[in-house]
Amino acid sequence: MARGCGIIQYRQIKQVLLIFIMLNIQENVPLSKFTTFRIGGPAKFFVVVSNEAELLEALKYAENQGLDFFVMGGGSNVLVSDQGFNGLVIKLSNAEFLIDGLSVEAGAGVPLAKLVRETGAKGLAGVEWAAGIPGTVGGAVRGNAGAFSRTTGESVKSVRVYDVAEKKVEDYSASDCAFGYRDSHFKHDKKLIILSVKFEFTLGSQEELEQKSREIIQKRVSIHPHGMGSAGSFFMNPTVENQELIQEFENQKQTKARGNKLPAGWVIEYAGLKGKKMGGAIISETHGDFILNTGGATASDVIMLESFVKQQVRDRFGVQLQREVEYIGF
């Protein structure tokens, strides 16, 4: 882990807080309107922060009030409890963005769509595969978001985080981040809050990158459900030992399985579960890895449907699905 100049002690940051900060902390704010699932009860307290000073002030408020806190980005890839969150939800909206040659530094609150758009316009190749994915830079790094055999972590140079326990800022090199399939060090260490990310890109053709982004968006539109709330891909692609299932996939799709991993959406579809509905939650008819909110779905509906899908896939194929979506307030 890079230390030294990348570390700002809490007492140094505290000097910034001498400037009066007025946080607009709201009470009983419905979280459904801040998530792509459009599901969830209220946050006991809710605040939007746009810079590090405001974040630290919000954390100080939570500490002083004895509150649990949760840092939210774009609201994708999460499911909020019907009872909401009994603490402080901090919506991180820091949107600093700087391009310097092949390097880009982006605040954790920068929309992933902006990162794709701005880098493509400069002919910087590395994240064009993420075109059309909702969420923010911080969330994409935390979960090592990926698609089309590419991942966020491949382009990360370093990550700047705030350590809540140690009350200091640290820089993590790419190797410190422990990136894996839909995984990173930050996903397992709740005391670390991603503040900003430095990316390193390669030089490409602006025209080709923008064309590729358009094609990827069109592909997403053609296969991903639209018009209803969802958290995006709900389950991670499972590693499968069932060789008959792997052979069936390869025969149907005329492609080789990657390292014995099969697409969760295909496994769910092959189990005959597309269109399965519980309450207001349904498995998409167009993509088996999407659970949709048909209108009025509760978190309980989603959990029951998730449990049913896992049980069916496990009983039929001996495959244990793991969810990609993070639960909040449970």
Helices and strands as residue ranges (DSSP letters): E 8-9, H 10-16, E 26-30, G 31-34, E 42-49, H 52-65, E 68-72, E 78-80, E 85-92, E 97-100, E 103-107, H 112-121, E 124-125, G 128-130, H 137-142, E 146-147, E 150-151, G 152-155, E 156-163, E 168-173, G 175-177, G 185-187, E 192-200, E 202-203, H 206-223, E 229-230, H 243-253, H 264-270, E 277-278, E 281-283, E 291-293, H 299-317, E 326-328
